[in-house]
Amino acid sequence: MPDFLRPDDQLRALRPLVPTETPADAATDTVGDFLHATLRPVLKLQNELLLAAVADFVRDHHIALDTADATTQQRLLTELLSRNTKLRATVIGLVTALFTAAEYAYYRTQRPELNRRLLALAQQRVLGQTAAVGALAIA
């Protein structure tokens, strides 16, 4: 093997380490393993891009986050992330673009469940950084 890494190895090398707590008696849960080994690190890596994409949708849809209180901001972002199919597809694309070939093959077999989990994790990330989304939306 040459001194340089293969593309799949390069993708994995980009990802931050995300500590996980797995119960010692946990049964083999490949979807759960994929969530911790792939989805969480990729979402963490793509955090800035995720926030920017959501902020763009906030701006494009004229959602007034800057004048809303914190509870209303969270509700508006939750509605946007749950109902806007273009945004949901964008978020899925931001994450799946950084899958290795093997990860993408697995993703294809479990697409509905993994999309559900991916979007839930993305929503948690965005809601946890509502102020940052608001700042990006008005910038």
Accessible surface in RSA format (square Angstrom, percent):
REM  Atomic radii and reference values for relative SASA: ProtOr
REM  Chains: A
REM  Algorithm: Lee & Richards
REM  Probe-radius: 1.40
REM  Slices: 20
REM RES _ NUM      All-atoms   Total-Side   Main-Chain    Non-polar    All polar
REM                ABS   REL    ABS   REL    ABS   REL    ABS   REL    ABS   REL
RES MET A   1   153.40  79.4  72.76  48.2  80.64 192.0  62.47  53.1  90.93 120.5
RES PRO A   2    76.27  55.6  56.76  51.7  19.51  70.9  69.98  57.8   6.28  39.1
RES ASP A   3   155.24 108.7 118.83 118.3  36.42  86.1  42.38  99.7 112.87 112.6
RES PHE A   4   133.43  66.8 123.56  76.5   9.88  25.7 131.31  79.6   2.12   6.1
RES LEU A   5    87.71  48.8  83.93  60.0   3.77   9.5  84.05  59.0   3.66   9.9
RES ARG A   6   129.87  54.5 128.94  65.7   0.93   2.2  43.73  59.8  86.14  52.2
RES PRO A   7    99.30  72.4  97.75  89.1   1.56   5.7  98.65  81.5   0.65   4.1
RES ASP A   8    41.60  29.1  40.98  40.8   0.62   1.5  10.09  23.7  31.51  31.4
RES ASP A   9    36.87  25.8  32.64  32.5   4.23  10.0  11.06  26.0  25.81  25.7
RES GLN A  10    87.04  48.7  84.52  61.8   2.52   6.0  24.95  53.1  62.09  47.1
RES LEU A  11    38.74  21.6  37.47  26.8   1.26   3.2  37.49  26.3   1.25   3.4
RES ARG A  12   111.10  46.6  99.98  51.0  11.12  26.5  50.58  69.1  60.52  36.7
RES ALA A  13    71.71  65.9  33.57  51.8  38.14  86.8  45.83  64.5  25.88  68.6
RES LEU A  14   106.15  59.1  88.88  63.6  17.27  43.4  92.67  65.1  13.48  36.3
RES ARG A  15    26.94  11.3  12.92   6.6  14.02  33.4   9.30  12.7  17.64  10.7
RES PRO A  16    41.93  30.6  27.90  25.4  14.02  51.0  39.56  32.7   2.36  14.7
RES LEU A  17   167.06  93.0 152.29 109.0  14.76  37.1 153.43 107.8  13.62  36.7
RES VAL A  18    27.06  17.8   9.92   9.0  17.14  41.3  10.23   8.9  16.82  45.6
RES PRO A  19   115.58  84.2  95.23  86.8  20.35  74.0 107.64  88.9   7.94  49.4
RES THR A  20    58.77  41.8  28.00  28.4  30.77  73.3   8.00  10.7  50.77  76.7
RES GLU A  21   172.91  99.3 144.29 109.2  28.62  68.1  62.58 121.0 110.33  90.1
RES THR A  22    91.84  65.3  64.07  65.0  27.77  66.2  49.20  66.1  42.63  64.5
RES PRO A  23    87.80  64.0  71.35  65.0  16.44  59.8  82.83  68.4   4.96  30.8
RES ALA A  24   117.98 108.5  69.27 106.9  48.71 110.8  80.87 113.9  37.12  98.3
RES ASP A  25   131.74  92.3 100.34  99.9  31.41  74.3  50.70 119.3  81.05  80.8
RES ALA A  26    53.11  48.8  20.35  31.4  32.76  74.5  28.57  40.2  24.54  65.0
RES ALA A  27    87.71  80.6  64.22  99.1  23.49  53.4  74.34 104.7  13.37  35.4
RES THR A  28   123.29  87.7  86.90  88.1  36.38  86.7  56.66  76.1  66.63 100.7
RES ASP A  29    68.04  47.7  63.59  63.3   4.44  10.5  29.30  69.0  38.74  38.6
RES THR A  30    78.00  55.5  72.46  73.5   5.54  13.2  52.50  70.5  25.50  38.5
RES VAL A  31    19.07  12.5  18.85  17.1   0.22   0.5  18.85  16.4   0.22   0.6
RES GLY A  32     7.70   9.5   0.00   N/A   7.70   9.5   7.70  21.1   0.00   0.0
RES ASP A  33    75.35  52.8  71.63  71.3   3.72   8.8  28.43  66.9  46.92  46.8
RES PHE A  34    17.30   8.7  12.57   7.8   4.72  12.3  16.96  10.3   0.34   1.0
RES LEU A  35    22.39  12.5  22.39  16.0   0.00   0.0  22.39  15.7   0.00   0.0
RES HIS A  36    66.35  36.3  62.69  43.6   3.66   9.4  41.18  42.4  25.17  29.3
RES ALA A  37    69.50  63.9  47.65  73.5  21.84  49.7  57.51  81.0  11.99  31.8
RES THR A  38     4.58   3.3   4.58   4.6   0.00   0.0   0.00   0.0   4.58   6.9
RES LEU A  39     0.00   0.0   0.00   0.0   0.00   0.0   0.00   0.0   0.00   0.0
RES ARG A  40    66.39  27.9  62.97  32.1   3.42   8.1  11.97  16.4  54.42  33.0
RES PRO A  41    10.33   7.5  10.33   9.4   0.00   0.0  10.33   8.5   0.00   0.0
RES VAL A  42     0.00   0.0   0.00   0.0   0.00   0.0   0.00   0.0   0.00   0.0
RES LEU A  43     3.74   2.1   3.74   2.7   0.00   0.0   3.74   2.6   0.00   0.0
RES LYS A  44    88.91  43.4  79.90  49.0   9.02  21.5  43.04  38.7  45.87  48.9
RES LEU A  45    62.78  35.0  40.00  28.6  22.78  57.3  43.19  30.3  19.59  52.7
RES GLN A  46    26.08  14.6  25.14  18.4   0.94   2.2   1.55   3.3  24.52  18.6
RES ASN A  47    26.97  18.6  26.97  26.1   0.00   0.0   7.86  18.9  19.12  18.5
RES GLU A  48   146.02  83.8 140.95 106.6   5.07  12.1  54.50 105.4  91.53  74.7
RES LEU A  49    91.87  51.2  88.44  63.3   3.42   8.6  89.85  63.1   2.02   5.4
RES LEU A  50     1.75   1.0   1.75   1.3   0.00   0.0   1.75   1.2   0.00   0.0
RES LEU A  51     9.37   5.2   9.37   6.7   0.00   0.0   9.37   6.6   0.00   0.0
RES ALA A  52    34.88  32.1  33.76  52.1   1.12   2.6  34.72  48.9   0.16   0.4
RES ALA A  53    13.74  12.6   9.18  14.2   4.56  10.4  13.40  18.9   0.34   0.9
RES VAL A  54     0.00   0.0   0.00   0.0   0.00   0.0   0.00   0.0   0.00   0.0
RES ALA A  55     0.92   0.8   0.92   1.4   0.00   0.0   0.92   1.3   0.00   0.0
RES ASP A  56    61.64  43.2  61.45  61.2   0.18   0.4  15.48  36.4  46.16  46.0
RES PHE A  57    29.08  14.5  29.08  18.0   0.00   0.0  29.08  17.6   0.00   0.0
RES VAL A  58     1.67   1.1   1.64   1.5   0.04   0.1   1.64   1.4   0.04   0.1
RES ARG A  59    99.12  41.6  89.26  45.5   9.85  23.5  56.68  77.5  42.44  25.7
RES ASP A  60   100.69  70.5  77.25  76.9  23.44  55.4  25.47  59.9  75.22  75.0
RES HIS A  61    92.72  50.7  71.65  49.8  21.07  53.9  47.01  48.5  45.70  53.2
RES HIS A  62   165.09  90.2 134.63  93.6  30.45  77.9  99.70 102.7  65.39  76.1
RES ILE A  63    38.75  22.1  25.35  18.9  13.40  32.3  29.43  21.2   9.32  25.3
RES ALA A  64    54.99  50.6  43.98  67.9  11.01  25.1  49.39  69.6   5.61  14.9
RES LEU A  65     2.90   1.6   1.75   1.3   1.15   2.9   1.75   1.2   1.15   3.1
RES ASP A  66    90.40  63.3  54.54  54.3  35.87  84.8  20.17  47.5  70.23  70.0
RES THR A  67   114.39  81.4  76.87  77.9  37.52  89.4  72.18  97.0  42.21  63.8
RES ALA A  68    23.16  21.3   5.11   7.9  18.06  41.1  13.19  18.6   9.97  26.4
RES ASP A  69    90.51  63.4  76.11  75.8  14.40  34.0  50.90 119.8  39.61  39.5
RES ALA A  70    73.27  67.4  64.72  99.9   8.55  19.5  65.73  92.6   7.54  20.0
RES THR A  71   108.77  77.4 102.85 104.3   5.92  14.1  72.00  96.7  36.77  55.6
RES THR A  72    37.20  26.5  36.08  36.6   1.12   2.7  18.38  24.7  18.81  28.4
RES GLN A  73    32.07  17.9  32.07  23.4   0.00   0.0   0.05   0.1  32.02  24.3
RES GLN A  74    68.21  38.1  68.07  49.7   0.14   0.3  22.09  47.0  46.12  35.0
RES ARG A  75   123.05  51.7 116.55  59.4   6.50  15.5  64.08  87.6  58.97  35.7
RES LEU A  76    39.17  21.8  37.28  26.7   1.89   4.8  37.53  26.4   1.64   4.4
RES LEU A  77     0.61   0.3   0.58   0.4   0.03   0.1   0.61   0.4   0.00   0.0
RES THR A  78    44.04  31.3  44.04  44.6   0.00   0.0  38.49  51.7   5.55   8.4
RES GLU A  79    56.68  32.5  54.53  41.3   2.16   5.1  19.15  37.0  37.53  30.6
RES LEU A  80    14.70   8.2   8.55   6.1   6.15  15.5  14.22  10.0   0.49   1.3
RES LEU A  81     6.82   3.8   4.51   3.2   2.31   5.8   4.51   3.2   2.31   6.2
RES SER A  82    54.48  46.0  37.82  50.5  16.66  38.4  31.93  68.0  22.55  31.6
RES ARG A  83   182.68  76.7 157.87  80.5  24.81  59.1  60.71  83.0 121.97  73.9
RES ASN A  84    25.84  17.8  18.90  18.3   6.94  16.7  10.51  25.3  15.32  14.8
RES THR A  85   105.49  75.0  98.82 100.2   6.67  15.9  71.58  96.1  33.91  51.3
RES LYS A  86   154.14  75.2 148.08  90.9   6.06  14.4  94.32  84.9  59.82  63.7
RES LEU A  87     0.00   0.0   0.00   0.0   0.00   0.0   0.00   0.0   0.00   0.0
RES ARG A  88    76.20  32.0  76.02  38.7   0.18   0.4   6.93   9.5  69.27  42.0
RES ALA A  89    63.19  58.1  51.23  79.1  11.96  27.2  55.33  77.9   7.87  20.8
RES THR A  90    51.32  36.5  41.19  41.8  10.13  24.1  33.02  44.4  18.30  27.7
RES VAL A  91     0.20   0.1   0.20   0.2   0.00   0.0   0.20   0.2   0.00   0.0
RES ILE A  92    31.14  17.7  31.14  23.2   0.00   0.0  31.14  22.4   0.00   0.0
RES GLY A  93    32.52  40.1   0.00   N/A  32.52  40.1  29.67  81.4   2.85   6.4
RES LEU A  94    30.42  16.9  26.02  18.6   4.40  11.1  29.08  20.4   1.34   3.6
RES VAL A  95     1.13   0.7   1.13   1.0   0.00   0.0   1.13   1.0   0.00   0.0
RES THR A  96    22.34  15.9  15.39  15.6   6.94  16.5   1.97   2.7  20.36  30.8
RES ALA A  97    76.15  70.0  42.99  66.3  33.16  75.4  55.64  78.4  20.51  54.3
RES LEU A  98    33.02  18.4  32.96  23.6   0.06   0.1  32.96  23.2   0.06   0.2
RES PHE A  99    12.37   6.2   0.00   0.0  12.37  32.2   0.00   0.0  12.37  35.4
RES THR A 100     0.30   0.2   0.03   0.0   0.27   0.6   0.17   0.2   0.14   0.2
RES ALA A 101    74.40  68.4  57.13  88.2  17.27  39.3  66.65  93.9   7.74  20.5
RES ALA A 102    70.10  64.5  56.51  87.2  13.60  30.9  63.82  89.9   6.28  16.6
RES GLU A 103    22.87  13.1  20.89  15.8   1.97   4.7  14.93  28.9   7.94   6.5
RES TYR A 104    88.26  41.2  88.26  50.2   0.00   0.0  59.03  44.4  29.23  36.0
RES ALA A 105    53.88  49.5  47.97  74.0   5.92  13.5  50.34  70.9   3.54   9.4
RES TYR A 106    57.03  26.6  52.11  29.6   4.93  12.8  56.09  42.2   0.94   1.2
RES TYR A 107     5.02   2.3   5.02   2.9   0.00   0.0   1.88   1.4   3.14   3.9
RES ARG A 108   144.26  60.6 126.10  64.3  18.16  43.2  13.09  17.9 131.17  79.5
RES THR A 109    98.59  70.1  66.32  67.2  32.27  76.9  71.73  96.4  26.85  40.6
RES GLN A 110    61.90  34.6  59.15  43.2   2.75   6.5   2.75   5.9  59.15  44.9
RES ARG A 111    94.49  39.7  94.47  48.2   0.02   0.0  32.77  44.8  61.71  37.4
RES PRO A 112   109.04  79.5  94.69  86.3  14.35  52.2 102.81  84.9   6.23  38.7
RES GLU A 113    53.87  30.9  50.63  38.3   3.24   7.7  28.34  54.8  25.53  20.8
RES LEU A 114     0.00   0.0   0.00   0.0   0.00   0.0   0.00   0.0   0.00   0.0
RES ASN A 115    27.61  19.0  27.61  26.7   0.00   0.0   8.74  21.0  18.87  18.2
RES ARG A 116   137.84  57.9 129.36  65.9   8.48  20.2  72.18  98.6  65.66  39.8
RES ARG A 117    59.34  24.9  57.79  29.5   1.55   3.7  11.56  15.8  47.78  29.0
RES LEU A 118     0.00   0.0   0.00   0.0   0.00   0.0   0.00   0.0   0.00   0.0
RES LEU A 119    18.06  10.1  14.53  10.4   3.53   8.9  14.92  10.5   3.14   8.4
RES ALA A 120    48.48  44.6  39.95  61.6   8.54  19.4  46.61  65.6   1.87   5.0
RES LEU A 121    32.48  18.1  31.92  22.8   0.56   1.4  31.92  22.4   0.56   1.5
RES ALA A 122     0.46   0.4   0.46   0.7   0.00   0.0   0.46   0.6   0.00   0.0
RES GLN A 123    44.60  24.9  44.59  32.6   0.01   0.0   4.67   9.9  39.93  30.3
RES GLN A 124   124.27  69.5 112.17  82.0  12.11  28.8  42.86  91.2  81.41  61.7
RES ARG A 125    66.68  28.0  59.59  30.4   7.09  16.9  20.01  27.4  46.67  28.3
RES VAL A 126     0.00   0.0   0.00   0.0   0.00   0.0   0.00   0.0   0.00   0.0
RES LEU A 127    35.13  19.6  30.86  22.1   4.26  10.7  31.30  22.0   3.83  10.3
RES GLY A 128    66.55  82.1   0.00   N/A  66.55  82.1  34.37  94.3  32.18  72.1
RES GLN A 129    51.26  28.7  44.66  32.6   6.60  15.7  30.66  65.3  20.60  15.6
RES THR A 130    12.31   8.8  10.29  10.4   2.03   4.8  10.29  13.8   2.03   3.1
RES ALA A 131    84.60  77.8  68.80 106.2  15.79  35.9  76.07 107.1   8.53  22.6
RES ALA A 132    40.40  37.1  30.99  47.8   9.41  21.4  38.45  54.1   1.95   5.2
RES VAL A 133     0.00   0.0   0.00   0.0   0.00   0.0   0.00   0.0   0.00   0.0
RES GLY A 134     9.98  12.3   0.00   N/A   9.98  12.3   9.63  26.4   0.36   0.8
RES ALA A 135    58.83  54.1  49.70  76.7   9.13  20.8  53.02  74.7   5.81  15.4
RES LEU A 136    71.72  39.9  67.05  48.0   4.68  11.8  67.35  47.3   4.37  11.8
RES ALA A 137     9.96   9.2   4.32   6.7   5.64  12.8   4.32   6.1   5.64  14.9
RES ILE A 138   118.42  67.4  84.16  62.7  34.27  82.6  90.26  65.0  28.16  76.4
RES ALA A 139   103.10  94.8  43.65  67.4  59.45 135.2  80.08 112.8  23.01  61.0
END  Absolute sums over single chains surface
CHAIN  1 A     8322.6       6827.5       1495.2       4979.4       3343.3
END  Absolute sums over all chains
TOTAL          8322.6       6827.5       1495.2       4979.4       3343.3
